[in-house]
Amino acid sequence: MLNVGQAAAPRRIGRILMMHANDREEVNEVYAGDIAAAVGIKQVITGDTLAAPRTRPSTLRTSSSPSP
């Protein structure tokens, strides 16, 4: 997996979990629109764009939240 936001630095994912209300299921891959959690990724923050290493990823626009 590549972290596009950090000069396409390669990263490794420990596990991927599909989230189902109060349950979770370990899976090998997810697709656009899936809600999943990646466990064991280092140096990744909210808003980073993650992509497969053999694709031509594009950086998505950073989101922002208003101050409370």
N, CA, C, O and CB atoms as a CASP TS submission, in Angstrom:
PFRMAT TS
TARGET T0000
AUTHOR 0000-0000-0000
METHOD Language model
MODEL 1
PARENT N/A
ATOM      1  N   MET     1       0.828  -1.155   0.000  1.00  0.00           N
ATOM      2  CA  MET     1       0.000   0.000   0.000  1.00  0.00           C
ATOM      3  C   MET     1       0.885   1.234   0.000  1.00  0.00           C
ATOM      4  O   MET     1       1.939   1.243   0.636  1.00  0.00           O
ATOM      5  CB  MET     1      -0.949  -0.011   1.191  1.00  0.00           C
ATOM      6  N   LEU     2       0.471   2.261  -0.698  1.00  0.00           N
ATOM      7  CA  LEU     2       1.202   3.522  -0.736  1.00  0.00           C
ATOM      8  C   LEU     2       0.446   4.594   0.014  1.00  0.00           C
ATOM      9  O   LEU     2      -0.781   4.669  -0.059  1.00  0.00           O
ATOM     10  CB  LEU     2       1.451   3.960  -2.174  1.00  0.00           C
ATOM     11  N   ASN     3       1.178   5.424   0.733  1.00  0.00           N
ATOM     12  CA  ASN     3       0.612   6.606   1.357  1.00  0.00           C
ATOM     13  C   ASN     3       0.943   7.761   0.426  1.00  0.00           C
ATOM     14  O   ASN     3       2.042   8.312   0.488  1.00  0.00           O
ATOM     15  CB  ASN     3       1.173   6.840   2.822  1.00  0.00           C
ATOM     16  N   VAL     4       0.014   8.129  -0.424  1.00  0.00           N
ATOM     17  CA  VAL     4       0.243   9.134  -1.453  1.00  0.00           C
ATOM     18  C   VAL     4       0.599  10.483  -0.858  1.00  0.00           C
ATOM     19  O   VAL     4       1.359  11.241  -1.461  1.00  0.00           O
ATOM     20  CB  VAL     4      -0.977   9.268  -2.330  1.00  0.00           C
ATOM     21  N   GLY     5       0.067  10.796   0.308  1.00  0.00           N
ATOM     22  CA  GLY     5       0.313  12.079   0.941  1.00  0.00           C
ATOM     23  C   GLY     5       1.739  12.268   1.430  1.00  0.00           C
ATOM     24  O   GLY     5       2.132  13.394   1.733  1.00  0.00           O
ATOM     25  N   GLN     6       2.519  11.212   1.515  1.00  0.00           N
ATOM     26  CA  GLN     6       3.887  11.306   2.017  1.00  0.00           C
ATOM     27  C   GLN     6       4.869  10.784   0.967  1.00  0.00           C
ATOM     28  O   GLN     6       5.582   9.812   1.214  1.00  0.00           O
ATOM     29  CB  GLN     6       4.037  10.517   3.341  1.00  0.00           C
ATOM     30  N   ALA     7       4.907  11.418  -0.191  1.00  0.00           N
ATOM     31  CA  ALA     7       5.820  11.069  -1.284  1.00  0.00           C
ATOM     32  C   ALA     7       5.724   9.596  -1.672  1.00  0.00           C
ATOM     33  O   ALA     7       6.739   8.957  -1.948  1.00  0.00           O
ATOM     34  CB  ALA     7       7.251  11.401  -0.892  1.00  0.00           C
ATOM     35  N   ALA     8       4.518   9.065  -1.691  1.00  0.00           N
ATOM     36  CA  ALA     8       4.259   7.672  -2.080  1.00  0.00           C
ATOM     37  C   ALA     8       5.132   6.688  -1.308  1.00  0.00           C
ATOM     38  O   ALA     8       5.667   5.738  -1.879  1.00  0.00           O
ATOM     39  CB  ALA     8       4.490   7.494  -3.574  1.00  0.00           C
ATOM     40  N   ALA     9       5.267   6.919  -0.025  1.00  0.00           N
ATOM     41  CA  ALA     9       6.066   6.031   0.819  1.00  0.00           C
ATOM     42  C   ALA     9       5.340   4.705   1.012  1.00  0.00           C
ATOM     43  O   ALA     9       4.164   4.706   1.374  1.00  0.00           O
ATOM     44  CB  ALA     9       6.360   6.689   2.187  1.00  0.00           C
ATOM     45  N   PRO    10       6.004   3.577   0.781  1.00  0.00           N
ATOM     46  CA  PRO    10       5.333   2.279   0.981  1.00  0.00           C
ATOM     47  C   PRO    10       5.029   2.028   2.449  1.00  0.00           C
ATOM     48  O   PRO    10       5.830   2.367   3.320  1.00  0.00           O
ATOM     49  CB  PRO    10       6.198   1.139   0.433  1.00  0.00           C
ATOM     50  N   ARG    11       3.888   1.441   2.720  1.00  0.00           N
ATOM     51  CA  ARG    11       3.461   1.109   4.077  1.00  0.00           C
ATOM     52  C   ARG    11       2.922  -0.320   4.074  1.00  0.00           C
ATOM     53  O   ARG    11       2.527  -0.845   3.033  1.00  0.00           O
ATOM     54  CB  ARG    11       2.379   2.120   4.597  1.00  0.00           C
ATOM     55  N   ARG    12       2.913  -0.933   5.242  1.00  0.00           N
ATOM     56  CA  ARG    12       2.390  -2.287   5.375  1.00  0.00           C
ATOM     57  C   ARG    12       1.182  -2.261   6.310  1.00  0.00           C
ATOM     58  O   ARG    12       1.193  -1.586   7.339  1.00  0.00           O
ATOM     59  CB  ARG    12       3.485  -3.261   5.907  1.00  0.00           C
ATOM     60  N   ILE    13       0.137  -3.008   5.934  1.00  0.00           N
ATOM     61  CA  ILE    13      -1.075  -3.115   6.750  1.00  0.00           C
ATOM     62  C   ILE    13      -1.043  -4.452   7.472  1.00  0.00           C
ATOM     63  O   ILE    13      -0.821  -5.492   6.852  1.00  0.00           O
ATOM     64  CB  ILE    13      -2.371  -2.978   5.875  1.00  0.00           C
ATOM     65  N   GLY    14      -1.265  -4.428   8.785  1.00  0.00           N
ATOM     66  CA  GLY    14      -1.305  -5.665   9.563  1.00  0.00           C
ATOM     67  C   GLY    14      -2.557  -6.477   9.258  1.00  0.00           C
ATOM     68  O   GLY    14      -2.467  -7.651   8.899  1.00  0.00           O
ATOM     69  N   ARG    15      -3.726  -5.851   9.400  1.00  0.00           N
ATOM     70  CA  ARG    15      -5.013  -6.516   9.145  1.00  0.00           C
ATOM     71  C   ARG    15      -6.000  -5.502   8.602  1.00  0.00           C
ATOM     72  O   ARG    15      -5.862  -4.302   8.842  1.00  0.00           O
ATOM     73  CB  ARG    15      -5.571  -7.181  10.437  1.00  0.00           C
ATOM     74  N   ILE    16      -7.001  -5.982   7.867  1.00  0.00           N
ATOM     75  CA  ILE    16      -8.113  -5.155   7.399  1.00  0.00           C
ATOM     76  C   ILE    16      -9.390  -5.754   7.975  1.00  0.00           C
ATOM     77  O   ILE    16      -9.648  -6.949   7.832  1.00  0.00           O
ATOM     78  CB  ILE    16      -8.169  -5.081   5.819  1.00  0.00           C
ATOM     79  N   LEU    17     -10.179  -4.914   8.622  1.00  0.00           N
ATOM     80  CA  LEU    17     -11.418  -5.366   9.241  1.00  0.00           C
ATOM     81  C   LEU    17     -12.604  -4.629   8.624  1.00  0.00           C
ATOM     82  O   LEU    17     -12.614  -3.399   8.567  1.00  0.00           O
ATOM     83  CB  LEU    17     -11.377  -5.149  10.770  1.00  0.00           C
ATOM     84  N   MET    18     -13.605  -5.384   8.162  1.00  0.00           N
ATOM     85  CA  MET    18     -14.864  -4.798   7.713  1.00  0.00           C
ATOM     86  C   MET    18     -15.700  -4.561   8.957  1.00  0.00           C
ATOM     87  O   MET    18     -15.810  -5.431   9.822  1.00  0.00           O
ATOM     88  CB  MET    18     -15.614  -5.724   6.674  1.00  0.00           C
ATOM     89  N   MET    19     -16.287  -3.377   9.039  1.00  0.00           N
ATOM     90  CA  MET    19     -17.057  -3.013  10.222  1.00  0.00           C
ATOM     91  C   MET    19     -18.551  -3.223   9.944  1.00  0.00           C
ATOM     92  O   MET    19     -19.080  -2.733   8.947  1.00  0.00           O
ATOM     93  CB  MET    19     -16.772  -1.539  10.633  1.00  0.00           C
ATOM     94  N   HIS    20     -19.221  -3.957  10.840  1.00  0.00           N
ATOM     95  CA  HIS    20     -20.656  -4.238  10.736  1.00  0.00           C
ATOM     96  C   HIS    20     -21.290  -3.936  12.092  1.00  0.00           C
ATOM     97  O   HIS    20     -21.327  -4.808  12.960  1.00  0.00           O
ATOM     98  CB  HIS    20     -20.925  -5.734  10.301  1.00  0.00           C
ATOM     99  N   ALA    21     -21.788  -2.719  12.287  1.00  0.00           N
ATOM    100  CA  ALA    21     -22.384  -2.298  13.560  1.00  0.00           C
ATOM    101  C   ALA    21     -21.435  -2.615  14.708  1.00  0.00           C
ATOM    102  O   ALA    21     -20.376  -1.994  14.803  1.00  0.00           O
ATOM    103  CB  ALA    21     -23.754  -2.990  13.786  1.00  0.00           C
ATOM    104  N   ASN    22     -21.774  -3.557  15.580  1.00  0.00           N
ATOM    105  CA  ASN    22     -20.919  -3.920  16.713  1.00  0.00           C
ATOM    106  C   ASN    22     -19.970  -5.072  16.398  1.00  0.00           C
ATOM    107  O   ASN    22     -19.185  -5.475  17.256  1.00  0.00           O
ATOM    108  CB  ASN    22     -21.774  -4.286  17.899  1.00  0.00           C
ATOM    109  N   ASP    23     -20.030  -5.602  15.194  1.00  0.00           N
ATOM    110  CA  ASP    23     -19.193  -6.737  14.807  1.00  0.00           C
ATOM    111  C   ASP    23     -18.131  -6.299  13.802  1.00  0.00           C
ATOM    112  O   ASP    23     -18.251  -5.246  13.177  1.00  0.00           O
ATOM    113  CB  ASP    23     -20.054  -7.870  14.214  1.00  0.00           C
ATOM    114  N   ARG    24     -17.104  -7.109  13.656  1.00  0.00           N
ATOM    115  CA  ARG    24     -16.081  -6.866  12.652  1.00  0.00           C
ATOM    116  C   ARG    24     -15.647  -8.195  12.052  1.00  0.00           C
ATOM    117  O   ARG    24     -15.691  -9.234  12.711  1.00  0.00           O
ATOM    118  CB  ARG    24     -14.873  -6.113  13.258  1.00  0.00           C
ATOM    119  N   GLU    25     -15.227  -8.145  10.791  1.00  0.00           N
ATOM    120  CA  GLU    25     -14.846  -9.350  10.056  1.00  0.00           C
ATOM    121  C   GLU    25     -13.515  -9.093   9.362  1.00  0.00           C
ATOM    122  O   GLU    25     -13.372  -8.093   8.658  1.00  0.00           O
ATOM    123  CB  GLU    25     -15.948  -9.758   9.022  1.00  0.00           C
ATOM    124  N   GLU    26     -12.545  -9.976   9.547  1.00  0.00           N
ATOM    125  CA  GLU    26     -11.242  -9.803   8.900  1.00  0.00           C
ATOM    126  C   GLU    26     -11.356 -10.195   7.426  1.00  0.00           C
ATOM    127  O   GLU    26     -11.888 -11.256   7.099  1.00  0.00           O
ATOM    128  CB  GLU    26     -10.144 -10.657   9.617  1.00  0.00           C
ATOM    129  N   VAL    27     -10.848  -9.324   6.529  1.00  0.00           N
ATOM    130  CA  VAL    27     -10.896  -9.552   5.084  1.00  0.00           C
ATOM    131  C   VAL    27      -9.517  -9.280   4.480  1.00  0.00           C
ATOM    132  O   VAL    27      -8.646  -8.707   5.134  1.00  0.00           O
ATOM    133  CB  VAL    27     -11.978  -8.651   4.415  1.00  0.00           C
ATOM    134  N   ASN    28      -9.330  -9.696   3.227  1.00  0.00           N
ATOM    135  CA  ASN    28      -8.061  -9.490   2.533  1.00  0.00           C
ATOM    136  C   ASN    28      -8.039  -8.231   1.674  1.00  0.00           C
ATOM    137  O   ASN    28      -6.967  -7.702   1.380  1.00  0.00           O
ATOM    138  CB  ASN    28      -7.757 -10.679   1.675  1.00  0.00           C
ATOM    139  N   GLU    29      -9.215  -7.747   1.268  1.00  0.00           N
ATOM    140  CA  GLU    29      -9.273  -6.550   0.429  1.00  0.00           C
ATOM    141  C   GLU    29     -10.599  -5.832   0.623  1.00  0.00           C
ATOM    142  O   GLU    29     -11.587  -6.431   1.047  1.00  0.00           O
ATOM    143  CB  GLU    29      -9.074  -6.913  -1.053  1.00  0.00           C
ATOM    144  N   VAL    30     -10.609  -4.541   0.307  1.00  0.00           N
ATOM    145  CA  VAL    30     -11.823  -3.733   0.353  1.00  0.00           C
ATOM    146  C   VAL    30     -11.948  -2.968  -0.951  1.00  0.00           C
ATOM    147  O   VAL    30     -10.972  -2.804  -1.683  1.00  0.00           O
ATOM    148  CB  VAL    30     -11.811  -2.762   1.568  1.00  0.00           C
ATOM    149  N   TYR    31     -13.148  -2.504  -1.235  1.00  0.00           N
ATOM    150  CA  TYR    31     -13.433  -1.798  -2.480  1.00  0.00           C
ATOM    151  C   TYR    31     -14.002  -0.421  -2.177  1.00  0.00           C
ATOM    152  O   TYR    31     -14.358  -0.127  -1.036  1.00  0.00           O
ATOM    153  CB  TYR    31     -14.410  -2.604  -3.355  1.00  0.00           C
ATOM    154  N   ALA    32     -14.085   0.405  -3.181  1.00  0.00           N
ATOM    155  CA  ALA    32     -14.641   1.749  -3.033  1.00  0.00           C
ATOM    156  C   ALA    32     -16.030   1.661  -2.408  1.00  0.00           C
ATOM    157  O   ALA    32     -16.871   0.882  -2.856  1.00  0.00           O
ATOM    158  CB  ALA    32     -14.703   2.478  -4.402  1.00  0.00           C
ATOM    159  N   GLY    33     -16.262   2.455  -1.383  1.00  0.00           N
ATOM    160  CA  GLY    33     -17.549   2.480  -0.703  1.00  0.00           C
ATOM    161  C   GLY    33     -17.624   1.583   0.518  1.00  0.00           C
ATOM    162  O   GLY    33     -18.542   1.721   1.326  1.00  0.00           O
ATOM    163  N   ASP    34     -16.675   0.665   0.672  1.00  0.00           N
ATOM    164  CA  ASP    34     -16.654  -0.195   1.859  1.00  0.00           C
ATOM    165  C   ASP    34     -16.224   0.610   3.085  1.00  0.00           C
ATOM    166  O   ASP    34     -15.431   1.546   2.979  1.00  0.00           O
ATOM    167  CB  ASP    34     -15.702  -1.402   1.645  1.00  0.00           C
ATOM    168  N   ILE    35     -16.751   0.240   4.229  1.00  0.00           N
ATOM    169  CA  ILE    35     -16.322   0.849   5.487  1.00  0.00           C
ATOM    170  C   ILE    35     -15.476  -0.189   6.205  1.00  0.00           C
ATOM    171  O   ILE    35     -15.965  -1.245   6.608  1.00  0.00           O
ATOM    172  CB  ILE    35     -17.552   1.315   6.372  1.00  0.00           C
ATOM    173  N   ALA    36     -14.193   0.133   6.358  1.00  0.00           N
ATOM    174  CA  ALA    36     -13.252  -0.825   6.935  1.00  0.00           C
ATOM    175  C   ALA    36     -12.264  -0.099   7.829  1.00  0.00           C
ATOM    176  O   ALA    36     -12.139   1.125   7.785  1.00  0.00           O
ATOM    177  CB  ALA    36     -12.510  -1.605   5.830  1.00  0.00           C
ATOM    178  N   ALA    37     -11.566  -0.878   8.638  1.00  0.00           N
ATOM    179  CA  ALA    37     -10.510  -0.341   9.494  1.00  0.00           C
ATOM    180  C   ALA    37      -9.219  -1.072   9.149  1.00  0.00           C
ATOM    181  O   ALA    37      -9.199  -2.298   9.038  1.00  0.00           O
ATOM    182  CB  ALA    37     -10.865  -0.496  11.021  1.00  0.00           C
ATOM    183  N   ALA    38      -8.144  -0.311   8.980  1.00  0.00           N
ATOM    184  CA  ALA    38      -6.829  -0.899   8.736  1.00  0.00           C
ATOM    185  C   ALA    38      -6.059  -0.866  10.053  1.00  0.00           C
ATOM    186  O   ALA    38      -5.932   0.187  10.677  1.00  0.00           O
ATOM    187  CB  ALA    38      -6.053  -0.134   7.596  1.00  0.00           C
ATOM    188  N   VAL    39      -5.554  -2.006  10.465  1.00  0.00           N
ATOM    189  CA  VAL    39      -4.866  -2.136  11.746  1.00  0.00           C
ATOM    190  C   VAL    39      -3.369  -2.319  11.490  1.00  0.00           C
ATOM    191  O   VAL    39      -2.968  -3.097  10.624  1.00  0.00           O
ATOM    192  CB  VAL    39      -5.442  -3.330  12.573  1.00  0.00           C
ATOM    193  N   GLY    40      -2.557  -1.598  12.249  1.00  0.00           N
ATOM    194  CA  GLY    40      -1.116  -1.796  12.183  1.00  0.00           C
ATOM    195  C   GLY    40      -0.382  -0.924  11.189  1.00  0.00           C
ATOM    196  O   GLY    40       0.751  -1.240  10.825  1.00  0.00           O
ATOM    197  N   ILE    41      -0.989   0.171  10.734  1.00  0.00           N
ATOM    198  CA  ILE    41      -0.298   1.073   9.808  1.00  0.00           C
ATOM    199  C   ILE    41       0.461   2.110  10.631  1.00  0.00           C
ATOM    200  O   ILE    41      -0.083   2.685  11.574  1.00  0.00           O
ATOM    201  CB  ILE    41      -1.308   1.766   8.819  1.00  0.00           C
ATOM    202  N   LYS    42       1.710   2.342  10.270  1.00  0.00           N
ATOM    203  CA  LYS    42       2.514   3.342  10.970  1.00  0.00           C
ATOM    204  C   LYS    42       2.610   4.606  10.129  1.00  0.00           C
ATOM    205  O   LYS    42       2.585   4.541   8.900  1.00  0.00           O
ATOM    206  CB  LYS    42       3.924   2.794  11.287  1.00  0.00           C
ATOM    207  N   GLN    43       2.720   5.738  10.777  1.00  0.00           N
ATOM    208  CA  GLN    43       2.922   7.046  10.156  1.00  0.00           C
ATOM    209  C   GLN    43       1.835   7.408   9.141  1.00  0.00           C
ATOM    210  O   GLN    43       2.130   7.887   8.047  1.00  0.00           O
ATOM    211  CB  GLN    43       4.269   7.081   9.481  1.00  0.00           C
ATOM    212  N   VAL    44       0.585   7.174   9.516  1.00  0.00           N
ATOM    213  CA  VAL    44      -0.557   7.547   8.688  1.00  0.00           C
ATOM    214  C   VAL    44      -1.497   8.353   9.566  1.00  0.00           C
ATOM    215  O   VAL    44      -1.748   7.989  10.715  1.00  0.00           O
ATOM    216  CB  VAL    44      -1.277   6.286   8.076  1.00  0.00           C
ATOM    217  N   ILE    45      -2.020   9.455   9.023  1.00  0.00           N
ATOM    218  CA  ILE    45      -2.953  10.285   9.772  1.00  0.00           C
ATOM    219  C   ILE    45      -4.263  10.427   9.006  1.00  0.00           C
ATOM    220  O   ILE    45      -4.330  10.136   7.812  1.00  0.00           O
ATOM    221  CB  ILE    45      -2.342  11.669  10.054  1.00  0.00           C
ATOM    222  N   THR    46      -5.287  10.869   9.692  1.00  0.00           N
ATOM    223  CA  THR    46      -6.578  11.098   9.061  1.00  0.00           C
ATOM    224  C   THR    46      -6.410  12.059   7.899  1.00  0.00           C
ATOM    225  O   THR    46      -5.769  13.100   8.041  1.00  0.00           O
ATOM    226  CB  THR    46      -7.600  11.645  10.077  1.00  0.00           C
ATOM    227  N   GLY    47      -6.979  11.721   6.755  1.00  0.00           N
ATOM    228  CA  GLY    47      -6.888  12.567   5.574  1.00  0.00           C
ATOM    229  C   GLY    47      -5.849  12.094   4.571  1.00  0.00           C
ATOM    230  O   GLY    47      -5.831  12.590   3.444  1.00  0.00           O
ATOM    231  N   ASP    48      -4.975  11.147   4.938  1.00  0.00           N
ATOM    232  CA  ASP    48      -4.005  10.601   3.983  1.00  0.00           C
ATOM    233  C   ASP    48      -4.733   9.772   2.937  1.00  0.00           C
ATOM    234  O   ASP    48      -5.747   9.143   3.241  1.00  0.00           O
ATOM    235  CB  ASP    48      -2.932   9.745   4.706  1.00  0.00           C
ATOM    236  N   THR    49      -4.228   9.763   1.714  1.00  0.00           N
ATOM    237  CA  THR    49      -4.778   8.960   0.640  1.00  0.00           C
ATOM    238  C   THR    49      -3.959   7.686   0.528  1.00  0.00           C
ATOM    239  O   THR    49      -2.738   7.743   0.377  1.00  0.00           O
ATOM    240  CB  THR    49      -4.788   9.741  -0.701  1.00  0.00           C
ATOM    241  N   LEU    50      -4.620   6.533   0.601  1.00  0.00           N
ATOM    242  CA  LEU    50      -3.946   5.244   0.514  1.00  0.00           C
ATOM    243  C   LEU    50      -4.323   4.575  -0.798  1.00  0.00           C
ATOM    244  O   LEU    50      -5.474   4.656  -1.226  1.00  0.00           O
ATOM    245  CB  LEU    50      -4.310   4.338   1.720  1.00  0.00           C
ATOM    246  N   ALA    51      -3.356   3.908  -1.447  1.00  0.00           N
ATOM    247  CA  ALA    51      -3.615   3.280  -2.738  1.00  0.00           C
ATOM    248  C   ALA    51      -2.753   2.036  -2.902  1.00  0.00           C
ATOM    249  O   ALA    51      -1.749   1.872  -2.209  1.00  0.00           O
ATOM    250  CB  ALA    51      -3.353   4.270  -3.886  1.00  0.00           C
ATOM    251  N   ALA    52      -3.148   1.162  -3.822  1.00  0.00           N
ATOM    252  CA  ALA    52      -2.350  -0.019  -4.145  1.00  0.00           C
ATOM    253  C   ALA    52      -1.067   0.428  -4.837  1.00  0.00           C
ATOM    254  O   ALA    52      -1.075   1.421  -5.564  1.00  0.00           O
ATOM    255  CB  ALA    52      -3.150  -1.012  -5.044  1.00  0.00           C
ATOM    256  N   PRO    53       0.040  -0.291  -4.623  1.00  0.00           N
ATOM    257  CA  PRO    53       1.328   0.152  -5.157  1.00  0.00           C
ATOM    258  C   PRO    53       1.428   0.155  -6.678  1.00  0.00           C
ATOM    259  O   PRO    53       2.227   0.915  -7.225  1.00  0.00           O
ATOM    260  CB  PRO    53       2.398  -0.707  -4.615  1.00  0.00           C
ATOM    261  N   ARG    54       0.656  -0.657  -7.375  1.00  0.00           N
ATOM    262  CA  ARG    54       0.786  -0.744  -8.834  1.00  0.00           C
ATOM    263  C   ARG    54      -0.266   0.056  -9.584  1.00  0.00           C
ATOM    264  O   ARG    54      -0.531  -0.212 -10.756  1.00  0.00           O
ATOM    265  CB  ARG    54       0.710  -2.178  -9.265  1.00  0.00           C
ATOM    266  N   THR    55      -0.859   1.023  -8.928  1.00  0.00           N
ATOM    267  CA  THR    55      -1.849   1.877  -9.579  1.00  0.00           C
ATOM    268  C   THR    55      -1.248   3.260  -9.797  1.00  0.00           C
ATOM    269  O   THR    55      -0.147   3.548  -9.328  1.00  0.00           O
ATOM    270  CB  THR    55      -3.152   1.969  -8.733  1.00  0.00           C
ATOM    271  N   ARG    56      -1.964   4.097 -10.498  1.00  0.00           N
ATOM    272  CA  ARG    56      -1.553   5.494 -10.646  1.00  0.00           C
ATOM    273  C   ARG    56      -2.465   6.325  -9.751  1.00  0.00           C
ATOM    274  O   ARG    56      -3.448   6.896 -10.222  1.00  0.00           O
ATOM    275  CB  ARG    56      -1.627   5.975 -12.155  1.00  0.00           C
ATOM    276  N   PRO    57      -2.139   6.392  -8.458  1.00  0.00           N
ATOM    277  CA  PRO    57      -3.031   7.084  -7.515  1.00  0.00           C
ATOM    278  C   PRO    57      -3.002   8.593  -7.688  1.00  0.00           C
ATOM    279  O   PRO    57      -1.999   9.165  -8.117  1.00  0.00           O
ATOM    280  CB  PRO    57      -2.655   6.735  -6.090  1.00  0.00           C
ATOM    281  N   SER    58      -4.093   9.216  -7.355  1.00  0.00           N
ATOM    282  CA  SER    58      -4.157  10.673  -7.332  1.00  0.00           C
ATOM    283  C   SER    58      -4.479  11.105  -5.911  1.00  0.00           C
ATOM    284  O   SER    58      -5.219  10.420  -5.204  1.00  0.00           O
ATOM    285  CB  SER    58      -5.220  11.219  -8.345  1.00  0.00           C
ATOM    286  N   THR    59      -3.938  12.217  -5.497  1.00  0.00           N
ATOM    287  CA  THR    59      -4.165  12.724  -4.156  1.00  0.00           C
ATOM    288  C   THR    59      -5.540  13.363  -4.074  1.00  0.00           C
ATOM    289  O   THR    59      -5.896  14.194  -4.910  1.00  0.00           O
ATOM    290  CB  THR    59      -3.077  13.730  -3.760  1.00  0.00           C
ATOM    291  N   LEU    60      -6.307  12.978  -3.075  1.00  0.00           N
ATOM    292  CA  LEU    60      -7.629  13.555  -2.877  1.00  0.00           C
ATOM    293  C   LEU    60      -7.508  14.845  -2.088  1.00  0.00           C
ATOM    294  O   LEU    60      -6.552  15.033  -1.335  1.00  0.00           O
ATOM    295  CB  LEU    60      -8.561  12.563  -2.157  1.00  0.00           C
ATOM    296  N   ARG    61      -8.463  15.721  -2.257  1.00  0.00           N
ATOM    297  CA  ARG    61      -8.479  16.993  -1.545  1.00  0.00           C
ATOM    298  C   ARG    61      -8.602  16.759  -0.046  1.00  0.00           C
ATOM    299  O   ARG    61      -9.375  15.907   0.389  1.00  0.00           O
ATOM    300  CB  ARG    61      -9.630  17.878  -2.045  1.00  0.00           C
ATOM    301  N   THR    62      -7.855  17.499   0.732  1.00  0.00           N
ATOM    302  CA  THR    62      -7.888  17.395   2.185  1.00  0.00           C
ATOM    303  C   THR    62      -9.194  17.961   2.712  1.00  0.00           C
ATOM    304  O   THR    62      -9.641  19.023   2.277  1.00  0.00           O
ATOM    305  CB  THR    62      -6.689  18.125   2.816  1.00  0.00           C
ATOM    306  N   SER    63      -9.806  17.246   3.654  1.00  0.00           N
ATOM    307  CA  SER    63     -11.042  17.734   4.258  1.00  0.00           C
ATOM    308  C   SER    63     -10.702  18.501   5.523  1.00  0.00           C
ATOM    309  O   SER    63      -9.648  18.299   6.126  1.00  0.00           O
ATOM    310  CB  SER    63     -12.018  16.566   4.568  1.00  0.00           C
ATOM    311  N   SER    64     -11.599  19.373   5.910  1.00  0.00           N
ATOM    312  CA  SER    64     -11.397  20.139   7.137  1.00  0.00           C
ATOM    313  C   SER    64     -12.718  20.212   7.900  1.00  0.00           C
ATOM    314  O   SER    64     -13.800  20.137   7.318  1.00  0.00           O
ATOM    315  CB  SER    64     -10.857  21.569   6.824  1.00  0.00           C
ATOM    316  N   SER    65     -12.599  20.359   9.195  1.00  0.00           N
ATOM    317  CA  SER    65     -13.773  20.459  10.053  1.00  0.00           C
ATOM    318  C   SER    65     -13.763  21.804  10.738  1.00  0.00           C
ATOM    319  O   SER    65     -12.694  22.290  11.109  1.00  0.00           O
ATOM    320  CB  SER    65     -13.813  19.316  11.089  1.00  0.00           C
ATOM    321  N   PRO    66     -14.922  22.429  10.921  1.00  0.00           N
ATOM    322  CA  PRO    66     -14.963  23.710  11.617  1.00  0.00           C
ATOM    323  C   PRO    66     -14.617  23.545  13.097  1.00  0.00           C
ATOM    324  O   PRO    66     -14.872  22.493  13.683  1.00  0.00           O
ATOM    325  CB  PRO    66     -16.346  24.351  11.466  1.00  0.00           C
ATOM    326  N   SER    67     -14.054  24.554  13.680  1.00  0.00           N
ATOM    327  CA  SER    67     -13.753  24.525  15.108  1.00  0.00           C
ATOM    328  C   SER    67     -15.043  24.524  15.919  1.00  0.00           C
ATOM    329  O   SER    67     -16.014  25.167  15.520  1.00  0.00           O
ATOM    330  CB  SER    67     -12.872  25.725  15.503  1.00  0.00           C
ATOM    331  N   PRO    68     -15.077  23.815  17.052  1.00  0.00           N
ATOM    332  CA  PRO    68     -16.305  23.762  17.858  1.00  0.00           C
ATOM    333  C   PRO    68     -16.629  25.101  18.505  1.00  0.00           C
ATOM    334  O   PRO    68     -17.629  25.219  19.212  1.00  0.00           O
ATOM    335  CB  PRO    68     -16.180  22.697  18.933  1.00  0.00           C
TER
END
